[in-house]
């Protein structure tokens, strides 16, 4: 058995046993959130130390990062910093970050940007909807523009990829149409209120004239 792989297996197996034991103990007593945070941070650092000893085993970084990311999530939740939709944003951005970092280490793996970008775009969209920035037709407009941006980037990086302008242009036009529709709805609603008010006032005047004509006595015949 390889010494390094054996040591890694022992440490990782030990961490799993530790978490299992803590989970069993928590069934009988309530652990503070900070205990889990401390265990996750220490465990994440230990796993990173294993990676530092043998940098060929890059997959170990995923375990270390996941443990530290969960520790960060628990900390922010306990402090009340993350609430509602922002929890989903944290999770999505935390998942997206490794894809970006992996791409920065090896620019040839540009395919990693695709899931990273999608997760980032959705992660930004969720709080914007929660804050009321994105509403109604503006939501599909955001989605269309978010999908169009990568195609524009492909063309800008290499103008010979002119084909990328076709889906980018179509998606941008659709997104713009949603924005126009959103603006049109607001204008139509405002205009409808104004027209309704004018009709009511006009009706009041015409109704008054009709009442006066009905109540007026007939002229005497001479």
MDAnalysis code that builds the backbone (N, CA, C; Angstrom):
import MDAnalysis as mda
import numpy as np

u = mda.Universe.empty(666, n_residues=222, atom_resindex=np.repeat(np.arange(222), 3), trajectory=True)
u.add_TopologyAttr("name", ["N", "CA", "C"] * 222)
u.add_TopologyAttr("resid", np.arange(1, 223))
u.add_TopologyAttr("resname", ["UNK", "UNK", "UNK", "UNK", "UNK", "UNK", "UNK", "UNK", "UNK", "UNK", "UNK", "UNK", "UNK", "UNK", "UNK", "UNK", "UNK", "UNK", "UNK", "UNK", "UNK", "UNK", "UNK", "UNK", "UNK", "UNK", "UNK", "UNK", "UNK", "UNK", "UNK", "UNK", "UNK", "UNK", "UNK", "UNK", "UNK", "UNK", "UNK", "UNK", "UNK", "UNK", "UNK", "UNK", "UNK", "UNK", "UNK", "UNK", "UNK", "UNK", "UNK", "UNK", "UNK", "UNK", "UNK", "UNK", "UNK", "UNK", "UNK", "UNK", "UNK", "UNK", "UNK", "UNK", "UNK", "UNK", "UNK", "UNK", "UNK", "UNK", "UNK", "UNK", "UNK", "UNK", "UNK", "UNK", "UNK", "UNK", "UNK", "UNK", "UNK", "UNK", "UNK", "UNK", "UNK", "UNK", "UNK", "UNK", "UNK", "UNK", "UNK", "UNK", "UNK", "UNK", "UNK", "UNK", "UNK", "UNK", "UNK", "UNK", "UNK", "UNK", "UNK", "UNK", "UNK", "UNK", "UNK", "UNK", "UNK", "UNK", "UNK", "UNK", "UNK", "UNK", "UNK", "UNK", "UNK", "UNK", "UNK", "UNK", "UNK", "UNK", "UNK", "UNK", "UNK", "UNK", "UNK", "UNK", "UNK", "UNK", "UNK", "UNK", "UNK", "UNK", "UNK", "UNK", "UNK", "UNK", "UNK", "UNK", "UNK", "UNK", "UNK", "UNK", "UNK", "UNK", "UNK", "UNK", "UNK", "UNK", "UNK", "UNK", "UNK", "UNK", "UNK", "UNK", "UNK", "UNK", "UNK", "UNK", "UNK", "UNK", "UNK", "UNK", "UNK", "UNK", "UNK", "UNK", "UNK", "UNK", "UNK", "UNK", "UNK", "UNK", "UNK", "UNK", "UNK", "UNK", "UNK", "UNK", "UNK", "UNK", "UNK", "UNK", "UNK", "UNK", "UNK", "UNK", "UNK", "UNK", "UNK", "UNK", "UNK", "UNK", "UNK", "UNK", "UNK", "UNK", "UNK", "UNK", "UNK", "UNK", "UNK", "UNK", "UNK", "UNK", "UNK", "UNK", "UNK", "UNK", "UNK", "UNK", "UNK", "UNK", "UNK", "UNK", "UNK", "UNK", "UNK", "UNK", "UNK", "UNK"])
u.atoms.positions = np.array([
    [0.847, -1.199, 0.000],
    [0.000, 0.000, 0.000],
    [0.880, 1.246, 0.000],
    [0.544, 2.191, -0.832],
    [1.299, 3.425, -0.906],
    [1.207, 4.168, 0.423],
    [2.344, 4.645, 0.933],
    [2.371, 5.301, 2.244],
    [1.526, 6.566, 2.268],
    [1.691, 7.394, 1.219],
    [0.943, 8.653, 1.175],
    [-0.554, 8.409, 1.076],
    [-0.971, 7.544, 0.154],
    [-2.395, 7.273, -0.014],
    [-2.959, 6.621, 1.249],
    [-2.138, 5.777, 1.918],
    [-2.599, 5.164, 3.152],
    [-2.822, 6.200, 4.230],
    [-1.890, 7.166, 4.329],
    [-2.022, 8.222, 5.330],
    [-3.244, 9.087, 5.048],
    [-3.462, 9.387, 3.769],
    [-4.621, 10.190, 3.391],
    [-5.917, 9.466, 3.733],
    [-5.949, 8.155, 3.438],
    [-7.140, 7.380, 3.745],
    [-7.426, 7.330, 5.235],
    [-6.366, 7.200, 6.044],
    [-6.536, 7.148, 7.488],
    [-7.098, 8.463, 8.030],
    [-6.548, 9.571, 7.543],
    [-7.002, 10.880, 8.032],
    [-8.440, 11.149, 7.601],
    [-8.747, 10.906, 6.325],
    [-10.097, 11.145, 5.834],
    [-11.095, 10.212, 6.519],
    [-10.705, 8.936, 6.682],
    [-11.575, 8.012, 7.397],
    [-11.788, 8.445, 8.834],
    [-10.723, 8.948, 9.462],
    [-10.836, 9.441, 10.825],
    [-11.796, 10.618, 10.932],
    [-11.761, 11.510, 9.940],
    [-12.682, 12.655, 9.937],
    [-14.128, 12.195, 9.830],
    [-14.370, 11.209, 8.967],
    [-15.733, 10.688, 8.816],
    [-16.218, 10.060, 10.123],
    [-15.338, 9.311, 10.782],
    [-15.707, 8.701, 12.061],
    [-16.007, 9.790, 13.094],
    [-15.180, 10.851, 13.097],
    [-15.384, 11.954, 14.044],
    [-16.740, 12.604, 13.844],
    [-17.089, 12.897, 12.588],
    [-18.385, 13.517, 12.307],
    [-19.525, 12.573, 12.686],
    [-19.332, 11.267, 12.444],
    [-20.363, 10.306, 12.815],
    [-20.585, 10.256, 14.311],
    [-19.503, 10.264, 15.068],
    [-19.596, 10.241, 16.531],
    [-20.272, 11.505, 17.047],
    [-19.894, 12.661, 16.484],
    [-20.507, 13.924, 16.903],
    [-21.998, 13.938, 16.588],
    [-22.362, 13.380, 15.424],
    [-23.777, 13.329, 15.051],
    [-24.566, 12.458, 16.017],
    [-23.963, 11.336, 16.452],
    [-24.633, 10.472, 17.422],
    [-24.782, 11.161, 18.776],
    [-23.721, 11.847, 19.209],
    [-23.766, 12.536, 20.506],
    [-24.820, 13.644, 20.491],
    [-24.972, 14.301, 19.337],
    [-25.930, 15.412, 19.256],
    [-27.368, 14.915, 19.416],
    [-27.597, 13.628, 19.168],
    [-28.938, 13.087, 19.380],
    [-29.323, 13.089, 20.858],
    [-28.324, 13.111, 21.745],
    [-28.584, 13.066, 23.184],
    [-28.368, 14.429, 23.850],
    [-27.645, 15.289, 23.191],
    [-27.404, 16.618, 23.741],
    [-27.271, 17.617, 22.609],
    [-27.684, 18.841, 22.862],
    [-27.635, 19.878, 21.827],
    [-26.248, 20.514, 21.796],
    [-25.601, 20.367, 20.660],
    [-24.313, 21.013, 20.463],
    [-24.515, 22.466, 20.048],
    [-23.625, 23.311, 20.486],
    [-23.623, 24.673, 19.991],
    [-23.170, 24.692, 18.529],
    [-23.709, 25.614, 17.781],
    [-23.319, 25.747, 16.370],
    [-21.819, 25.978, 16.255],
    [-21.277, 26.684, 17.245],
    [-19.846, 27.012, 17.192],
    [-18.969, 25.780, 17.330],
    [-19.483, 24.733, 17.955],
    [-18.709, 23.482, 18.024],
    [-18.580, 22.890, 16.633],
    [-19.705, 22.877, 15.888],
    [-19.649, 22.369, 14.522],
    [-18.752, 23.230, 13.645],
    [-18.819, 24.550, 13.862],
    [-17.958, 25.456, 13.089],
    [-16.490, 25.139, 13.362],
    [-16.163, 24.960, 14.638],
    [-14.769, 24.675, 15.014],
    [-14.309, 23.347, 14.420],
    [-15.180, 22.332, 14.484],
    [-14.822, 21.016, 13.941],
    [-14.610, 21.097, 12.438],
    [-15.491, 21.815, 11.757],
    [-15.374, 21.937, 10.299],
    [-14.113, 22.701, 9.899],
    [-13.828, 23.785, 10.619],
    [-12.630, 24.573, 10.304],
    [-11.373, 23.740, 10.539],
    [-11.302, 23.089, 11.696],
    [-10.124, 22.264, 11.999],
    [-9.997, 21.118, 10.992],
    [-11.135, 20.469, 10.706],
    [-11.117, 19.383, 9.734],
    [-10.685, 19.865, 8.363],
    [-11.189, 21.037, 7.946],
    [-10.808, 21.584, 6.647],
    [-9.330, 21.889, 6.565],
    [-8.777, 22.424, 7.650],
    [-7.352, 22.741, 7.671],
    [-6.492, 21.469, 7.674],
    [-6.974, 20.447, 8.388],
    [-6.237, 19.178, 8.408],
    [-6.206, 18.554, 7.017],
    [-7.357, 18.575, 6.360],
    [-7.416, 18.019, 5.000],
    [-6.527, 18.820, 4.057],
    [-6.498, 20.141, 4.226],
    [-5.613, 20.962, 3.385],
    [-4.152, 20.621, 3.651],
    [-3.829, 20.332, 4.903],
    [-2.459, 19.949, 5.236],
    [-2.074, 18.654, 4.526],
    [-3.043, 17.758, 4.368],
    [-2.788, 16.525, 3.623],
    [-2.463, 16.852, 2.167],
    [-3.226, 17.796, 1.612],
    [-2.958, 18.219, 0.228],
    [-1.581, 18.869, 0.128],
    [-1.238, 19.696, 1.094],
    [0.050, 20.381, 1.058],
    [1.213, 19.398, 1.080],
    [0.997, 18.239, 1.716],
    [2.053, 17.230, 1.771],
    [2.215, 16.500, 0.446],
    [1.149, 16.457, -0.328],
    [1.209, 15.790, -1.629],
    [0.262, 16.515, -2.579],
    [0.804, 17.505, -3.300],
    [-0.027, 18.366, -4.138],
    [-0.528, 17.686, -5.407],
    [-0.177, 16.442, -5.601],
    [-0.709, 15.719, -6.747],
    [-2.166, 15.311, -6.522],
    [-2.548, 15.177, -5.289],
    [-3.917, 14.783, -4.957],
    [-4.795, 16.031, -4.839],
    [-5.080, 16.646, -5.982],
    [-5.825, 17.914, -5.965],
    [-7.283, 17.732, -5.556],
    [-7.833, 16.529, -5.723],
    [-9.229, 16.305, -5.363],
    [-9.477, 16.530, -3.875],
    [-8.412, 16.414, -3.070],
    [-8.560, 16.611, -1.635],
    [-8.958, 18.057, -1.326],
    [-8.557, 18.967, -2.189],
    [-8.914, 20.371, -1.977],
    [-10.423, 20.576, -1.959],
    [-11.151, 19.759, -2.722],
    [-12.606, 19.881, -2.767],
    [-13.202, 19.627, -1.380],
    [-12.689, 18.581, -0.708],
    [-13.180, 18.263, 0.632],
    [-12.851, 19.390, 1.606],
    [-11.616, 19.882, 1.540],
    [-11.199, 20.969, 2.427],
    [-12.048, 22.213, 2.199],
    [-12.239, 22.562, 0.942],
    [-13.018, 23.764, 0.621],
    [-14.469, 23.615, 1.061],
    [-15.049, 22.430, 0.836],
    [-16.446, 22.205, 1.211],
    [-16.640, 22.368, 2.720],
    [-15.712, 21.829, 3.497],
    [-15.817, 21.933, 4.953],
    [-15.697, 23.382, 5.415],
    [-14.763, 24.120, 4.845],
    [-14.590, 25.523, 5.226],
    [-15.774, 26.378, 4.759],
    [-16.327, 26.043, 3.577],
    [-17.476, 26.790, 3.067],
    [-18.697, 26.569, 3.958],
    [-18.919, 25.338, 4.390],
    [-20.044, 25.053, 5.291],
    [-19.834, 25.749, 6.635],
    [-18.596, 25.768, 7.112],
    [-18.295, 26.473, 8.359],
    [-18.616, 27.961, 8.218],
    [-18.258, 28.526, 7.076],
    [-18.580, 29.934, 6.832],
    [-20.078, 30.171, 6.781],
    [-20.815, 29.237, 6.169],
    [-22.270, 29.360, 6.084],
    [-22.899, 29.327, 7.470],
    [-22.476, 28.371, 8.298],
    [-23.017, 28.272, 9.654],
    [-22.707, 29.520, 10.474],
    [-21.511, 30.050, 10.295],
    [-21.123, 31.260, 11.030],
    [-21.998, 32.448, 10.653],
    [-22.188, 32.639, 9.351],
    [-22.998, 33.765, 8.882],
    [-24.462, 33.614, 9.281],
    [-24.952, 32.376, 9.294],
    [-26.330, 32.135, 9.732],
    [-26.484, 32.418, 11.220],
    [-25.519, 31.946, 12.005],
    [-25.593, 32.140, 13.454],
    [-25.514, 33.625, 13.820],
    [-24.728, 34.384, 13.067],
    [-24.595, 35.820, 13.333],
    [-25.740, 36.633, 12.745],
    [-26.618, 35.966, 11.987],
    [-27.766, 36.655, 11.391],
    [-27.414, 37.505, 10.183],
    [-26.230, 37.281, 9.611],
    [-25.815, 38.068, 8.442],
    [-26.505, 37.566, 7.175],
    [-26.649, 36.255, 7.068],
    [-27.323, 35.653, 5.912],
    [-28.765, 35.348, 6.275],
    [-29.691, 35.830, 5.450],
    [-31.107, 35.570, 5.684],
    [-31.822, 35.380, 4.349],
    [-32.888, 34.614, 4.397],
    [-33.788, 34.430, 3.252],
    [-33.035, 34.027, 1.988],
    [-33.252, 34.813, 0.903],
    [-32.704, 34.442, -0.406],
    [-31.182, 34.514, -0.458],
    [-30.582, 35.273, 0.449],
    [-29.131, 35.417, 0.421],
    [-28.424, 34.117, 0.827],
    [-29.152, 33.233, 1.497],
    [-28.573, 31.921, 1.818],
    [-28.317, 31.154, 0.528],
    [-29.319, 31.167, -0.366],
    [-29.157, 30.498, -1.662],
    [-28.030, 31.133, -2.464],
    [-27.901, 32.460, -2.376],
    [-26.828, 33.154, -3.083],
    [-25.458, 32.695, -2.596],
    [-25.301, 32.581, -1.277],
    [-24.033, 32.125, -0.705],
    [-23.695, 30.727, -1.215],
    [-24.685, 29.843, -1.177],
    [-24.449, 28.452, -1.592],
    [-24.057, 28.398, -3.068],
    [-24.790, 29.122, -3.914],
    [-24.511, 29.092, -5.353],
    [-23.137, 29.686, -5.673],
    [-22.806, 30.796, -5.025],
    [-21.501, 31.419, -5.278],
    [-20.364, 30.567, -4.705],
    [-20.644, 29.909, -3.594],
    [-19.626, 29.027, -3.012],
    [-19.333, 27.848, -3.937],
    [-20.367, 27.360, -4.623],
    [-20.164, 26.262, -5.576],
    [-19.473, 26.774, -6.838],
    [-19.777, 28.016, -7.223],
    [-19.205, 28.574, -8.453],
    [-17.717, 28.899, -8.311],
    [-17.291, 29.295, -7.120],
    [-15.919, 29.739, -6.904],
    [-14.859, 28.716, -7.307],
    [-15.013, 27.419, -6.948],
    [-13.979, 26.451, -7.350],
    [-13.803, 26.345, -8.858],
    [-14.883, 26.493, -9.621],
    [-14.772, 26.439, -11.081],
    [-13.917, 27.588, -11.596],
    [-14.124, 28.781, -11.023],
    [-13.340, 29.944, -11.431],
    [-11.871, 29.770, -11.065],
    [-11.617, 29.292, -9.841],
    [-10.232, 29.104, -9.391],
    [-9.527, 28.056, -10.247],
    [-10.222, 26.959, -10.559],
    [-9.636, 25.910, -11.401],
    [-9.297, 26.443, -12.785],
    [-10.143, 27.327, -13.314],
    [-9.861, 27.926, -14.620],
    [-8.644, 28.839, -14.554],
    [-8.529, 29.614, -13.479],
    [-7.402, 30.538, -13.347],
    [-6.068, 29.797, -13.249],
    [-6.098, 28.591, -12.682],
    [-4.876, 27.793, -12.594],
    [-4.515, 27.159, -13.930],
    [-5.528, 26.896, -14.750],
    [-5.295, 26.304, -16.068],
    [-6.280, 26.912, -17.060],
    [-5.813, 27.928, -17.806],
    [-6.692, 28.665, -18.707],
    [-7.209, 27.825, -19.876],
    [-6.607, 26.675, -20.097],
    [-7.075, 25.819, -21.187],
    [-8.410, 25.154, -20.838],
    [-8.692, 25.027, -19.564],
    [-9.958, 24.421, -19.141],
    [-11.063, 25.478, -19.096],
    [-11.298, 26.136, -20.248],
    [-12.288, 27.215, -20.288],
    [-13.710, 26.692, -20.081],
    [-13.895, 25.386, -20.300],
    [-15.217, 24.806, -20.084],
    [-15.688, 24.930, -18.642],
    [-14.750, 25.091, -17.710],
    [-15.112, 25.246, -16.301],
    [-15.863, 26.552, -16.053],
    [-15.685, 27.512, -16.952],
    [-16.358, 28.798, -16.782],
    [-17.865, 28.684, -16.995],
    [-18.295, 27.687, -17.751],
    [-19.727, 27.563, -18.066],
    [-20.551, 27.306, -16.808],
    [-20.286, 26.215, -16.044],
    [-21.067, 26.027, -14.813],
    [-20.819, 27.136, -13.797],
    [-19.578, 27.655, -13.757],
    [-19.280, 28.739, -12.828],
    [-20.097, 29.979, -13.126],
    [-20.195, 30.322, -14.407],
    [-20.953, 31.519, -14.798],
    [-22.442, 31.338, -14.545],
    [-22.956, 30.155, -14.868],
    [-24.386, 29.901, -14.657],
    [-24.741, 30.028, -13.177],
    [-23.935, 29.409, -12.321],
    [-24.178, 29.489, -10.880],
    [-24.077, 30.923, -10.382],
    [-23.100, 31.678, -10.911],
    [-22.931, 33.074, -10.510],
    [-24.136, 33.913, -10.940],
    [-24.594, 33.721, -12.185],
    [-25.720, 34.504, -12.704],
    [-26.987, 34.231, -11.895],
    [-27.239, 32.961, -11.585],
    [-28.423, 32.611, -10.796],
    [-28.272, 33.120, -9.367],
    [-27.062, 33.024, -8.840],
    [-26.815, 33.502, -7.485],
    [-27.058, 34.994, -7.339],
    [-26.754, 35.764, -8.355],
    [-27.006, 37.212, -8.329],
    [-28.492, 37.497, -8.539],
    [-29.143, 36.689, -9.382],
    [-30.553, 36.928, -9.696],
    [-31.454, 36.738, -8.482],
    [-31.160, 35.733, -7.667],
    [-32.027, 35.410, -6.521],
    [-32.193, 36.593, -5.561],
    [-31.107, 37.227, -5.077],
    [-31.311, 38.365, -4.170],
    [-31.915, 39.585, -4.861],
    [-31.636, 39.753, -6.155],
    [-32.225, 40.884, -6.863],
    [-33.743, 40.743, -6.941],
    [-34.220, 39.503, -7.088],
    [-35.666, 39.269, -7.067],
    [-36.209, 39.517, -5.663],
    [-35.470, 39.037, -4.653],
    [-35.898, 39.203, -3.268],
    [-35.975, 40.683, -2.888],
    [-35.042, 41.497, -3.393],
    [-35.008, 42.924, -3.079],
    [-35.978, 43.734, -3.928],
    [-36.617, 43.079, -4.881],
    [-37.578, 43.779, -5.727],
    [-36.951, 44.533, -6.875],
    [-35.652, 44.332, -7.102],
    [-34.991, 44.995, -8.238],
    [-35.442, 44.363, -9.549],
    [-35.544, 43.033, -9.535],
    [-36.033, 42.308, -10.706],
    [-37.484, 41.891, -10.454],
    [-38.378, 42.376, -11.295],
    [-39.792, 42.046, -11.158],
    [-40.406, 41.838, -12.533],
    [-41.483, 41.080, -12.575],
    [-42.285, 40.904, -13.785],
    [-41.434, 40.579, -15.010],
    [-41.555, 41.417, -16.069],
    [-40.863, 41.166, -17.333],
    [-39.351, 41.383, -17.233],
    [-38.890, 42.072, -16.187],
    [-37.464, 42.329, -16.064],
    [-36.707, 41.034, -15.722],
    [-37.391, 40.084, -15.081],
    [-36.751, 38.800, -14.740],
    [-36.361, 38.023, -15.997],
    [-37.296, 37.778, -16.939],
    [-36.862, 37.085, -18.169],
    [-35.874, 37.909, -18.984],
    [-35.949, 39.238, -18.886],
    [-34.969, 40.078, -19.582],
    [-33.575, 39.829, -19.022],
    [-33.464, 39.744, -17.702],
    [-32.179, 39.445, -17.059],
    [-31.647, 38.099, -17.535],
    [-32.527, 37.102, -17.590],
    [-32.115, 35.762, -18.013],
    [-31.595, 35.786, -19.448],
    [-32.308, 36.477, -20.339],
    [-31.897, 36.547, -21.747],
    [-30.537, 37.226, -21.899],
    [-30.350, 38.337, -21.206],
    [-29.069, 39.048, -21.299],
    [-27.940, 38.230, -20.665],
    [-28.262, 37.518, -19.571],
    [-27.251, 36.689, -18.915],
    [-26.782, 35.572, -19.842],
    [-27.698, 35.016, -20.633],
    [-27.319, 33.963, -21.582],
    [-26.570, 34.561, -22.772],
    [-26.909, 35.783, -23.151],
    [-26.294, 36.416, -24.323],
    [-24.849, 36.839, -24.067],
    [-24.532, 37.233, -22.843],
    [-23.198, 37.758, -22.537],
    [-22.070, 36.795, -22.917],
    [-22.150, 35.494, -22.589],
    [-21.048, 34.595, -22.980],
    [-20.800, 34.558, -24.483],
    [-21.861, 34.660, -25.287],
    [-21.690, 34.658, -26.738],
    [-20.961, 35.924, -27.200],
    [-21.280, 37.058, -26.593],
    [-20.559, 38.294, -26.918],
    [-19.080, 38.163, -26.541],
    [-18.810, 37.533, -25.400],
    [-17.430, 37.346, -24.959],
    [-16.671, 36.463, -25.944],
    [-17.337, 35.406, -26.419],
    [-16.704, 34.512, -27.404],
    [-16.317, 35.286, -28.654],
    [-17.185, 36.160, -29.114],
    [-16.892, 36.950, -30.320],
    [-15.796, 37.974, -30.058],
    [-15.840, 38.648, -28.911],
    [-14.853, 39.679, -28.601],
    [-13.457, 39.095, -28.431],
    [-13.374, 37.873, -27.928],
    [-12.070, 37.230, -27.772],
    [-11.482, 36.802, -29.109],
    [-12.346, 36.482, -30.040],
    [-11.895, 36.071, -31.375],
    [-12.972, 36.447, -32.378],
    [-12.729, 37.524, -33.121],
    [-13.739, 38.039, -34.046],
    [-14.056, 37.076, -35.179],
    [-13.219, 36.054, -35.370],
    [-13.523, 35.062, -36.403],
    [-14.727, 34.205, -36.013],
    [-15.045, 34.194, -34.732],
    [-16.231, 33.469, -34.267],
    [-17.472, 34.352, -34.419],
    [-17.715, 34.793, -35.641],
    [-18.832, 35.704, -35.895],
    [-20.182, 35.039, -35.635],
    [-20.206, 33.714, -35.698],
    [-21.454, 32.988, -35.473],
    [-22.037, 33.260, -34.093],
    [-21.134, 33.612, -33.134],
    [-21.600, 33.851, -31.767],
    [-22.520, 35.069, -31.692],
    [-22.396, 35.968, -32.679],
    [-23.248, 37.159, -32.682],
    [-24.702, 36.815, -32.981],
    [-24.929, 35.687, -33.648],
    [-26.306, 35.318, -34.003],
    [-27.128, 35.007, -32.749],
    [-26.711, 34.022, -31.927],
    [-27.497, 33.797, -30.700],
    [-27.442, 34.983, -29.748],
    [-26.291, 35.678, -29.707],
    [-26.183, 36.849, -28.818],
    [-27.178, 37.922, -29.233],
    [-27.272, 38.165, -30.547],
    [-28.201, 39.184, -31.045],
    [-29.650, 38.806, -30.799],
    [-29.984, 37.540, -31.060],
    [-31.367, 37.087, -30.871],
    [-31.769, 37.193, -29.403],
    [-30.897, 36.715, -28.520],
    [-31.190, 36.770, -27.090],
    [-31.290, 38.209, -26.590],
    [-30.436, 39.087, -27.122],
    [-30.473, 40.494, -26.708],
    [-31.765, 41.161, -27.162],
    [-32.198, 40.840, -28.367],
    [-33.455, 41.407, -28.871],
    [-34.630, 40.940, -28.011],
    [-34.628, 39.654, -27.670],
    [-35.697, 39.133, -26.817],
    [-35.668, 39.807, -25.447],
    [-34.453, 39.953, -24.889],
    [-34.327, 40.626, -23.601],
    [-34.797, 42.067, -23.661],
    [-34.437, 42.760, -24.753],
    [-34.874, 44.152, -24.921],
    [-36.391, 44.237, -25.050],
    [-36.982, 43.260, -25.737],
    [-38.440, 43.262, -25.899],
    [-39.132, 43.110, -24.548],
    [-38.533, 42.298, -23.662],
    [-39.111, 42.153, -22.319],
    [-39.006, 43.471, -21.550],
    [-37.867, 44.176, -21.705],
    [-37.715, 45.472, -21.037],
    [-38.735, 46.485, -21.559],
    [-38.914, 46.475, -22.882],
    [-39.910, 47.381, -23.483],
    [-41.300, 47.027, -22.986],
    [-41.570, 45.713, -22.898],
    [-42.880, 45.281, -22.411],
    [-43.095, 45.723, -20.968],
    [-42.026, 45.615, -20.156],
    [-42.137, 46.040, -18.756],
    [-42.435, 47.527, -18.661],
    [-41.738, 48.327, -19.479],
    [-41.980, 49.773, -19.488],
    [-43.362, 50.073, -20.031],
    [-43.759, 49.317, -21.070],
    [-45.065, 49.553, -21.684],
    [-46.187, 49.282, -20.703],
    [-46.029, 48.236, -19.891],
    [-47.060, 47.906, -18.904],
    [-47.242, 49.054, -17.932],
    [-46.136, 49.656, -17.498],
    [-46.232, 50.777, -16.564],
    [-46.910, 51.972, -17.209],
    [-46.518, 52.281, -18.471],
    [-47.118, 53.413, -19.153],
    [-48.587, 53.164, -19.451],
    [-48.903, 51.924, -19.877],
    [-50.294, 51.601, -20.195],
    [-51.154, 51.702, -18.942],
    [-50.622, 51.217, -17.812],
    [-51.382, 51.290, -16.567],
    [-51.632, 52.738, -16.171],
    [-50.570, 53.565, -16.251],
    [-50.721, 54.982, -15.910],
    [-51.699, 55.667, -16.856],
    [-51.555, 55.368, -18.162],
    [-52.451, 55.972, -19.145],
    [-53.889, 55.528, -18.921],
    [-54.079, 54.262, -18.549],
    [-55.426, 53.750, -18.305],
    [-56.075, 54.477, -17.132],
    [-55.290, 54.746, -16.081],
    [-55.818, 55.483, -14.936],
    [-56.247, 56.895, -15.334],
    [-55.398, 57.542, -16.133],
    [-55.714, 58.906, -16.565],
    [-56.976, 58.920, -17.420],
    [-57.053, 58.009, -18.381],
    [-58.231, 57.945, -19.261],
    [-59.486, 57.648, -18.453],
    [-59.388, 56.708, -17.489],
    [-60.539, 56.373, -16.656],
    [-61.001, 57.590, -15.860],
    [-60.030, 58.352, -15.312],
    [-60.382, 59.547, -14.561],
    [-61.072, 60.583, -15.431],
    [-60.557, 60.796, -16.651],
    [-61.164, 61.758, -17.575],
    [-62.585, 61.341, -17.927],
    [-62.796, 60.053, -18.184],
    [-64.136, 59.565, -18.539],
    [-65.126, 59.755, -17.391],
    [-64.627, 59.499, -16.147],
    [-65.523, 59.674, -14.996],
    [-65.929, 61.132, -14.843],
    [-64.933, 62.043, -14.960],
    [-65.235, 63.477, -14.833],
    [-66.149, 63.932, -15.972],
    [-65.861, 63.485, -17.194],
    [-66.691, 63.840, -18.353],
    [-68.116, 63.340, -18.152],
    [-68.224, 62.114, -17.619],
    [-69.548, 61.546, -17.400],
    [-70.316, 62.340, -16.361],
    [-69.609, 62.853, -15.348],
    [-70.275, 63.650, -14.327],
    [-70.875, 64.913, -14.915],
    [-70.145, 65.569, -15.811],
    [-70.649, 66.792, -16.426],
    [-71.817, 66.499, -17.365],
    [-71.673, 65.472, -18.188],
    [-72.753, 65.149, -19.135],
    [-73.981, 64.660, -18.390],
    [-73.789, 63.918, -17.288],
    [-74.918, 63.439, -16.507],
    [-75.633, 64.600, -15.844],
    [-74.864, 65.605, -15.430],
    [-75.464, 66.786, -14.807],
    [-76.330, 67.541, -15.805],
    [-75.817, 67.655, -17.047],
    [-76.594, 68.334, -18.087],
    [-77.873, 67.572, -18.382],
    [-77.787, 66.230, -18.420],
    [-78.972, 65.430, -18.709],
    [-80.019, 65.584, -17.610],
    [-79.544, 65.630, -16.352],
    [-80.478, 65.798, -15.227],
    [-81.161, 67.152, -15.293],
    [-80.408, 68.208, -15.643],
    [-80.976, 69.546, -15.731],
    [-82.006, 69.619, -16.837],
    [-81.766, 68.936, -17.975],
    [-82.713, 68.939, -19.075],
    [-83.997, 68.228, -18.694],
    [-83.872, 67.154, -17.879],
    [-85.058, 66.408, -17.471],
    [-85.878, 67.197, -16.464],
    [-85.188, 67.868, -15.532],
    [-85.884, 68.594, -14.476],
    [-86.402, 69.946, -14.938],
    [-85.894, 70.497, -16.037],
    [-86.328, 71.823, -16.499],
    [-87.790, 71.767, -16.968],
    [-88.688, 72.738, -16.528],
    [-90.114, 72.731, -16.942],
    [-90.244, 73.061, -18.427],
    [-91.244, 72.520, -19.094],
    [-91.436, 72.830, -20.533],
    [-91.820, 74.283, -20.728],
    [-91.376, 74.864, -21.791],
    [-91.695, 76.256, -22.090],
    [-93.193, 76.388, -22.444],
    [-93.843, 77.498, -21.915],
    [-95.259, 77.720, -22.172],
    [-95.470, 78.122, -23.626],
    [-96.569, 77.605, -24.145],
    [-96.907, 77.944, -25.525],
    [-97.499, 79.350, -25.567],
    [-97.103, 80.093, -26.435],
    [-97.636, 81.443, -26.622],
    [-98.500, 81.491, -27.837],
])
